[in-house]
């Protein structure tokens, strides 16, 4: 890795740990492609030094990629200290530009073969979890003389912030994931807009694709890791003093509060 990208990875890692922001780097110091962006994210993760307990993937649906101008999905790591169960209360000062998303998550319960996999390989090896992703940015708003790109976002751990996982559901194989009812509300506000139609995909396809993408990068998706498969609701700001509750079908709610 060149010195410029190494410096950026160190700055992003420090901002992650300290809950601070950095300026958006100038064009000549920014990642120009996925190879650059992955290298910066990988180095950032090494410096952060937390165990990786899973992955999230943004823009997992082609129409979202087209709408937002991405060349593909945006994968990022979930660190152990940012992964919570069922209910979480987090400090707003740690998450800049915080937005919340309702997601389907899956946890791997058995090892996978060391080769590209299919959805058939996953059928007896996953538990399903309703989940919340809190996204955030390490780039200070209004900085830099250019617009941020997909590659900036990937380098910034795919704008990951924190994750809240609901209870495990073993009997998920007959669920109609593309049409499951969901309700996400911040305090007493009306429900957040839910995506449907072309904005949803079979999440097991996304799990397989993401694990195979990691495999091509030499990264193994380990047993007990979780994977968030992309937003099911409009990404919505969550501010200090607010709470989010999500309900997917009849399953127990998942909550996140910022203080």
Residue pairs with C-beta under 8 A, 6 or more apart in sequence:
1 9
1 39
1 40
1 43
4 28
4 29
5 31
5 36
5 39
5 40
5 43
6 43
7 29
8 25
8 29
8 30
8 40
8 155
9 40
9 41
9 43
9 44
9 47
9 155
10 43
10 47
11 22
12 22
12 40
12 44
12 138
12 155
12 156
12 157
13 43
13 44
13 45
13 47
13 48
14 20
14 47
15 21
15 22
15 138
16 44
16 48
16 138
16 157
17 48
19 91
19 93
19 94
19 95
19 96
20 138
21 96
21 137
21 138
21 139
21 140
22 138
22 139
22 140
23 139
23 140
23 143
23 144
24 30
24 139
24 140
24 143
24 144
24 146
24 148
24 152
25 144
25 152
26 144
26 145
26 146
27 146
30 146
30 149
30 151
30 152
31 37
31 39
31 40
31 149
31 151
31 152
31 154
31 155
32 151
33 151
34 71
34 72
34 151
34 154
36 151
36 155
37 150
37 151
37 152
37 153
37 154
37 155
38 154
38 217
40 154
40 155
41 76
41 77
41 154
41 155
41 156
41 157
41 158
44 155
44 156
44 157
45 52
45 77
45 79
45 157
48 79
50 79
50 80
50 81
50 82
51 79
51 80
52 77
52 78
52 79
52 80
52 225
53 78
53 79
53 80
53 83
53 224
53 225
53 226
54 77
54 78
54 83
54 105
54 107
54 163
54 225
54 226
54 227
54 228
55 75
55 76
55 77
55 78
55 210
55 214
55 221
55 225
55 226
55 227
55 228
56 75
56 76
56 77
56 78
56 103
56 133
56 158
56 160
56 163
56 227
56 228
57 73
57 74
57 75
57 76
57 158
57 206
57 210
57 227
57 228
57 229
57 230
58 73
58 74
58 75
58 76
58 135
58 153
58 158
58 159
58 230
58 231
59 65
59 68
59 70
59 72
59 73
59 74
59 150
59 230
60 73
60 201
60 206
60 210
60 229
60 230
61 198
61 199
61 200
61 201
61 230
63 198
63 199
64 70
64 199
64 230
65 71
65 72
65 73
69 150
70 150
71 150
73 206
73 209
73 210
73 213
73 230
74 150
74 153
74 154
74 158
74 159
75 154
75 158
75 210
75 213
75 214
76 154
76 157
76 158
76 159
76 160
77 157
77 160
78 160
78 163
78 226
78 228
82 160
82 161
82 162
82 163
83 162
83 163
83 165
83 226
84 90
84 162
84 163
84 164
84 165
85 164
85 165
86 164
86 165
86 166
86 167
86 252
86 254
86 255
87 164
87 254
87 255
87 256
88 132
88 162
88 164
88 255
88 256
88 257
89 256
89 257
89 258
89 259
90 134
90 162
90 256
90 257
90 258
90 259
91 258
91 259
92 98
92 239
92 240
92 241
92 258
92 259
94 136
94 161
95 134
95 136
95 161
95 162
95 258
96 136
96 137
96 138
96 140
97 135
97 136
97 137
97 141
97 237
98 134
98 135
98 136
98 161
98 237
98 238
98 239
98 258
99 134
99 135
99 136
99 235
99 236
99 237
99 238
100 132
100 133
100 134
100 135
100 184
100 186
100 235
100 236
100 237
100 238
100 244
100 256
101 132
101 133
101 135
101 231
101 232
101 233
101 235
101 236
102 130
102 131
102 132
102 182
102 184
102 192
102 194
102 231
102 232
102 233
102 246
102 248
103 131
103 132
103 133
103 228
103 229
103 230
103 231
103 232
104 128
104 129
104 130
104 131
104 177
104 203
104 228
104 229
104 232
104 248
105 128
105 129
105 130
105 131
105 163
105 165
105 166
105 226
105 227
105 228
105 229
106 122
106 126
106 127
106 128
106 129
106 203
106 204
106 207
106 226
106 227
106 229
107 126
107 127
107 129
107 165
107 168
107 224
107 225
107 226
107 227
108 125
108 126
108 221
108 222
108 223
108 224
108 225
108 226
108 227
109 125
109 126
109 127
109 223
109 224
110 124
110 125
110 223
111 222
111 223
112 121
112 122
112 125
112 211
112 221
113 121
114 220
115 215
116 212
116 215
117 208
117 211
117 212
117 215
118 208
119 204
119 205
119 207
119 208
121 208
122 204
122 207
122 208
123 173
126 172
126 204
126 207
127 168
127 169
127 170
127 172
128 168
128 169
128 170
128 172
128 175
129 165
129 166
129 167
129 168
129 169
129 226
130 166
130 167
130 246
130 247
130 248
130 251
130 252
130 254
131 163
131 164
131 165
131 166
131 226
131 228
131 254
132 163
132 164
132 244
132 246
132 254
132 255
132 256
133 160
133 161
133 162
133 163
133 228
133 231
134 161
134 162
134 163
134 164
134 238
134 256
135 159
135 160
135 161
135 235
136 159
136 160
136 161
136 162
137 156
137 159
138 156
139 148
139 152
139 156
153 159
162 256
163 226
163 228
164 254
164 255
164 256
165 226
165 254
166 248
166 251
166 252
166 253
166 254
167 251
167 252
169 251
175 249
177 200
177 202
177 203
177 204
178 200
178 201
178 202
179 196
180 248
180 249
181 248
181 249
182 194
182 232
182 233
182 246
182 247
182 248
182 249
183 191
183 246
183 247
184 191
184 192
184 194
184 233
184 244
184 245
184 246
184 247
185 191
185 192
185 244
185 245
186 192
186 236
186 238
186 242
186 243
186 244
187 242
187 243
192 233
192 234
192 236
193 233
193 234
194 232
194 233
194 234
195 231
195 232
195 233
195 234
200 232
201 230
203 229
203 230
206 229
206 230
207 227
207 229
210 221
210 227
210 229
211 221
211 227
214 220
214 221
215 221
221 227
238 244
238 256
238 258
239 258
240 258
240 259
241 258
241 259
242 257
242 258
243 255
243 256
243 257
243 258
244 255
244 256
244 257
245 253
245 254
245 255
246 253
246 254
246 255
247 253
247 254
